[in-house]
Amino acid sequence: MQVYNLRILKYLLPEPVTPAVRAEQIRLLYHQGVSIQVLGILTAIISAVMFWKVADHVMLSLWFSIHVVVSLIRLTATVKFTRSNVIKYRCLERWARAYVAGTFLSGLIWASLSLFFSPAWPAAYQVILFAIYAGIIAGALNANSSLFVAFPAFYFPPAASLIYLMLRQPMEGAFALASLFFIYAILMYVSALKFHNRLAMSLNARFENERLAEQLAQSNRKLMHLADTDELTRIPNRRAMDRFMRSEWNRLLRAKRPLSLLFVDLDFFKQYNDTYGHEIGDQCLIQVAKILHKHTQRSNDMAARFGGEEFAVILPETSEDDAFKIAETILAELESLQIPHSGSGVARHVTLSVGVATMIPNQPDSEDSLRIAADNALYQAKKMGRKQVVKANINP
């Protein structure tokens, strides 16, 4: 029996939701609040006008005044919520309780409208009362069902008051009317419950899709990073270097600012690998990459490995003299490590040759001219005995 009762409750109560879904339900509740409060006031105006001929004027005016005051208070709270961009989750529950309390109070106010009813009313006015109650309940279904408890908090008081009122009437057909409205109230409850659960499922699916999309985006970013990173040295590879070069070239074309490029090559590196082995050679490349990376700390600088022992340093908005000084510093720092190289023809330790080229871009997508200039300067450095920095000879 207990299991059977629990199964029944499952169909009568909203399904549990995640904190993220509940937070969105509360936000949806408030974001519909402005139009709901305005429509509520308009409905109250229509109701007061309609019943002015058959109800006590003082009591009806008092009812209308209370309705408007409560609606304006709720409207103010709604506007405050919707205009606040930063409402923390722990505060949302307080806002939810406040909204439910407001809907219950509004429901009590609407329920009190039935106190004006009299069997002596013409049939048209009795129908109008039923129509108003049916209308506000139907309107509240979409407005309040995102947070399900808000809907019964609003519609139970007027529905119960009207049913009770009809059951107390001695007139013929009152019981039938009460029964029909009771069935209507149950149907509204079931419809609101289904609406709420479907909305919760939709929100949950949306958040799940957003989560999966973010995971996919993160995976794509990781793949892009891996695709752009040299596996050994963990600095950008040629693919990333080419894309960065073109981007900076075109940017500096518009800015009319210089772009400097250093081509760096380890001297006699084949002999180094032959003498010490590829594993030690890899460690040497890693150390060189660290030195280059150290001198590219600005956000628009880049050090990249684009060949076996070939590296590049891209220095946007850097003059030729400053680029030359950076190249000399790189050479000096590697010299200071004194990495043994018995197979070198210029020293007993590992050395570098560097070609430096600087240009102010003058045509779009023509960064190859800067590459050629830096490569020619590197060739001259090697031709002149290696272990040195050479500036490119660029004609203006």
C-alpha angles and dihedrals in degrees: 000000000000091000090049091052091050090053090053091050089053089064094043100048131058118262117255116262137199120262091252092054092046091051090052091047090056092048091050089050092057096039089062091044100090095058091041094054092045092049089047091056091047090050090050090052091051091047093050091049093047095050096038091101096050105032134068106273096216095049093043091050090049091050091049093047093051090048093052094046093050092045092051091049090051090045091054091050090048093052091048090053096046093048093050110091095186115055113150121225095247088057093050092072090057090050089049093052090048091052093048090049089050093050091049091051090049089049091053090051091052090046090056089060088075089063087075091060119115130180085229091067115112113258091251092062092048089053090048091054091052091046092051092050093045090048098050091046092050091046092050092054095074094030099052107022096087085080096033100205090061091066100057089038087062105036103037095072097053093038093049093045093051094046091048090047093052093048090056094052117101092205121114115266095020092116091050090050091049090049093049092049090047090054089047090052091051092049090050090051092051092045092049091049092052091046091050094048093047090049091049090051090048092050092046090051090048093052091045090051090048090049092050091045090052091048089050091048091050090049090049091049090051091048091048090050091049091047090051097043129085106239096220105040098027092226123115118292131220094278092057091041094054093049092046093047093054093045094050093042092056093042093052090044087066093041094045089226129139126263118203126199128192119198109199126193130178112236117242092350094156088060089048091057092044091051102041104019132250095278092059088042090056090052090052091052090051091053092050090049090053091053092050093046089051089063095049101064096130113097092242096048125093139190114196140175111223102166142015098288096356123110137174133207117201115200115182118199091013122131123230092251093051091046090050091052091051090050091051090049090052091052092048093049092051090047090053091059090061093205104190116248113170091173095060119113095208107040144359090250138049115288138179138224118209133193116200125199130174129187140167102226114243102172131039120254093006099116090127087083089064091048092051091049093050091046091051090050090051089050090053091050090055093043090052092056105283125248092088147087122249127189119223117248102233120179113219 
